[in-house]
Amino acid sequence: MENKITKSVYPGIDIGKFFCAFLILFYHYFSEHGSLPGLLEEALSLYAVAVALFMVISGFLLYNKLEGIYNREERWSIVKKQVLRIYRIYLLWSIPYLLFTILRWDWNSISAGFVLWKIQGWVFQSTFYTIWFMPMLAIGTLLTFWLTEKLPNAAVNVLAEALLIRKISGGHTGIDLTIMMIPTVFCILGFLISIRLPDGKYARWMRNMSILIFMSQRLFLTVLPQCFPVVFFFVFMNKYIGATAIILVTVLFSSLVIQISKKKAFFKNYINPIV
């Protein structure tokens, strides 16, 4: 079953995730550096669906892997391994965001309660608001496993848990949009699964790039601009030039990480968490 995941039987999923990653990047950039005109701005609102789709794809791939495994202990072993892997990736990618957050604290007024409250947020939500997705994905995976073990024919929970955990985590979508996204994302996932294309390196490259763009974008959107404000002031003077620059550096950085992972086996576990 590992080959089923690694060799990408569903290249449509990899293509869909790749475009979702760019949609999320575009939304984050233009929401902070100037909106787009007309329908282009409306199109960016689809980022909420893109985020939910990331979660749904993760659930689909994991439960596709569990299909046909009837031993509960073996199923739990696979789920536990995936959850631990998600948190390992989260901890590694959180290092720059964590340092950035701590350095911005007002050390003259910090209390023990404040630090404990922050640590709780890092464990159950995020070290930085963009990557809440990872700990919520881990929690959602555990919740879904429990539900599917307790309830028969509960495959739809893979979809429901992603959207509901998104709401619980403090998302900006109303409950009406959250509910409406269930059939929407379900149909999109079904379409992506149905796409039949030749398997190739492009699918794996898109899969790795999608998660890397998703995880690393905040380095170039917030961390580096606040560390080097003068440089990025000129980059962001024109929102379209800034968008082009952010896209290029994010893609180049992600490509570099992929190349490093080919030579350093250690990094392979941190660029493709099956999401």
C-alpha positions in Angstrom: 0.0 0.0 0.0 3.0 2.4 0.5 3.6 2.3 -3.2 0.0 3.4 -3.8 0.7 6.6 -2.0 4.3 7.2 -3.1 3.8 6.6 -6.8 0.7 8.8 -6.9 -2.1 6.8 -8.3 -4.1 10.1 -8.2 -2.0 12.7 -10.1 -5.1 14.9 -10.1 -4.8 15.3 -6.4 -1.2 16.5 -6.8 -2.2 19.0 -9.4 -5.1 20.3 -7.4 -3.0 20.7 -4.3 -0.4 22.6 -6.3 -2.9 25.2 -7.5 -4.4 25.4 -4.0 -1.0 26.3 -2.6 -0.7 29.2 -5.0 -4.3 30.3 -4.3 -3.5 30.4 -0.6 -0.3 32.3 -1.2 -2.0 34.8 -3.4 -4.7 35.4 -0.8 -2.3 35.9 2.0 -0.2 38.4 0.0 -3.0 40.5 -1.4 -5.0 40.6 1.9 -1.9 42.2 3.4 -0.5 44.3 0.6 -3.4 45.6 -1.4 -6.5 44.0 -2.9 -7.0 42.9 -6.5 -9.7 44.5 -8.7 -13.2 43.1 -9.3 -13.7 39.4 -9.8 -10.1 38.6 -9.1 -10.6 39.7 -5.5 -13.7 37.5 -5.3 -11.8 34.6 -6.7 -9.3 34.8 -3.9 -12.0 34.1 -1.4 -11.8 30.5 -2.6 -8.7 30.1 -0.5 -11.0 28.8 2.4 -12.0 25.9 0.1 -8.4 25.4 -0.8 -7.4 25.0 2.9 -10.2 22.6 3.6 -9.2 20.6 0.5 -5.7 20.2 1.9 -7.2 18.6 5.0 -9.6 16.4 3.1 -6.8 15.1 0.8 -4.8 14.2 3.8 -7.7 12.3 5.3 -8.4 10.6 2.0 -4.8 9.4 1.4 -4.5 8.1 5.0 -7.8 6.2 5.0 -7.1 4.9 1.5 -4.0 3.4 3.0 -6.0 1.9 5.9 -8.5 0.3 3.5 -8.3 -3.5 3.6 -6.5 -3.5 6.9 -8.9 -5.3 9.4 -6.6 -5.5 12.4 -7.4 -2.5 14.7 -4.0 -2.4 16.3 -2.4 -2.3 12.9 -4.7 0.5 11.8 -4.0 2.5 15.0 -0.2 2.0 14.4 -0.5 3.6 11.0 -2.6 6.5 12.3 -0.3 7.1 15.3 2.8 7.1 13.0 1.1 9.7 10.7 0.1 11.9 13.7 3.7 11.8 15.1 5.1 12.6 11.6 2.8 15.6 11.3 4.0 17.0 14.6 7.6 16.3 13.7 7.2 18.4 10.6 5.3 21.0 12.5 8.0 21.3 15.1 10.8 21.6 12.5 9.0 24.2 10.4 8.0 26.1 13.5 11.6 27.0 14.5 11.8 30.2 12.5 8.3 31.3 13.4 8.8 30.4 17.1 12.0 32.5 17.3 10.3 35.3 15.4 7.3 35.3 17.9 9.5 35.1 21.0 11.7 38.0 19.9 8.6 40.2 19.5 7.4 39.7 23.0 7.5 42.6 25.5 10.0 41.1 27.9 9.3 43.9 30.4 5.8 42.6 31.1 6.0 38.9 30.6 4.5 36.6 33.3 4.6 32.9 33.9 0.9 32.7 33.0 1.5 34.4 29.7 4.3 31.9 28.8 2.2 28.9 29.8 -0.7 30.2 27.7 1.5 30.7 24.7 2.9 27.1 25.1 -0.6 25.7 25.1 -1.3 27.6 21.9 1.9 26.2 20.3 0.9 22.6 21.2 -2.8 22.7 20.2 -2.9 25.5 17.7 0.2 27.0 16.1 3.5 28.8 16.7 2.4 31.2 14.0 -1.1 31.8 12.8 -0.5 30.6 9.2 0.4 27.0 10.2 -2.4 26.3 12.6 -3.2 23.7 9.8 -0.6 21.2 11.1 -1.6 20.7 14.7 -5.3 20.9 13.7 -4.6 18.2 11.1 -3.1 15.9 13.7 -6.0 16.4 16.1 -8.5 16.0 13.3 -6.8 12.7 12.2 -7.1 11.3 15.8 -10.8 12.5 16.0 -11.6 10.9 12.7 -10.0 7.6 13.6 -12.0 7.5 16.8 -15.2 8.3 14.9 -14.6 5.7 12.1 -13.8 3.1 14.7 -17.0 3.7 16.6 -19.4 4.5 13.8 -20.1 2.3 10.7 -19.9 3.7 7.2 -18.4 7.0 8.6 -16.0 7.8 5.7 -17.7 11.2 5.3 -16.2 12.1 8.7 -12.9 12.6 6.9 -14.5 15.6 5.3 -16.6 16.8 8.2 -13.7 16.7 10.8 -11.5 18.8 8.6 -14.1 21.5 8.2 -15.4 21.4 11.8 -11.9 21.5 13.2 -11.2 24.5 11.0 -14.2 26.2 12.6 -13.1 25.1 16.1 -9.6 26.4 15.5 -10.9 30.0 15.2 -11.5 30.2 11.4 -13.2 33.2 9.9 -15.8 31.3 8.0 -19.4 31.3 9.3 -21.1 28.0 10.2 -23.3 28.4 7.0 -20.2 28.5 4.8 -18.6 25.7 6.8 -21.5 23.4 6.1 -21.8 24.4 2.5 -18.1 23.6 2.0 -18.7 19.9 2.8 -20.5 19.0 -0.5 -18.3 21.5 -2.4 -15.0 20.0 -1.3 -16.5 16.5 -1.6 -17.2 17.1 -5.3 -13.8 18.7 -5.9 -12.1 15.7 -4.3 -14.1 13.3 -6.4 -13.2 15.2 -9.6 -9.5 15.2 -8.7 -9.6 11.4 -8.0 -11.3 10.8 -11.3 -8.6 12.5 -13.4 -6.6 9.9 -15.3 -3.1 11.1 -16.4 0.2 9.3 -16.9 2.2 9.0 -13.7 5.4 10.9 -13.7 7.9 12.9 -11.7 5.8 16.0 -12.2 3.1 14.6 -9.8 5.6 14.0 -7.0 7.2 17.4 -7.7 3.9 19.2 -7.4 3.0 17.2 -4.3 6.2 18.3 -2.6 6.1 21.9 -3.8 2.5 22.3 -2.6 3.3 21.5 1.0 6.5 23.5 0.9 4.9 26.6 -0.5 2.1 26.2 2.1 4.6 25.9 5.0 7.3 28.4 3.9 5.3 31.3 2.6 5.1 33.1 5.9 8.9 33.4 6.0 8.7 35.7 3.0 5.4 37.3 3.8 6.1 38.3 7.4 9.3 37.1 9.1 11.9 38.4 6.6 10.0 41.6 5.8 9.9 42.5 9.5 13.6 41.6 9.9 14.6 43.6 6.9 11.9 46.3 6.6 13.9 48.7 4.4 14.6 46.1 1.7 11.0 44.8 1.6 9.6 48.3 1.7 10.9 48.8 -1.8 9.8 45.3 -2.9 6.2 46.0 -1.7 5.9 49.5 -3.0 4.1 48.1 -6.0 1.8 45.2 -5.0 2.1 43.4 -8.3 5.9 43.6 -8.3 5.8 42.5 -4.7 3.6 39.5 -5.6 5.9 38.4 -8.4 8.9 38.7 -6.0 7.2 36.7 -3.2 6.1 34.0 -5.7 9.6 33.7 -7.1 11.5 33.5 -3.8 8.9 31.1 -2.4 9.2 28.7 -5.4 13.0 29.0 -5.5 13.3 28.3 -1.8 10.9 25.3 -2.0 12.8 23.9 -5.0 16.1 24.3 -3.1 14.6 22.3 -0.1 13.6 19.6 -2.6 17.1 19.4 -4.0 18.6 19.2 -0.5 16.2 16.4 0.4 17.5 14.3 -2.5 21.0 14.4 -1.0 20.0 14.4 2.7 17.6 11.5 3.5 16.8 13.2 6.9 14.9 16.0 5.1 12.6 13.6 3.1 10.4 13.1 6.1 9.9 16.8 6.5 8.7 17.8 3.0 6.0 15.3 2.2 3.8 14.5 5.2 1.1 13.0 2.9 -1.0 16.2 3.1 
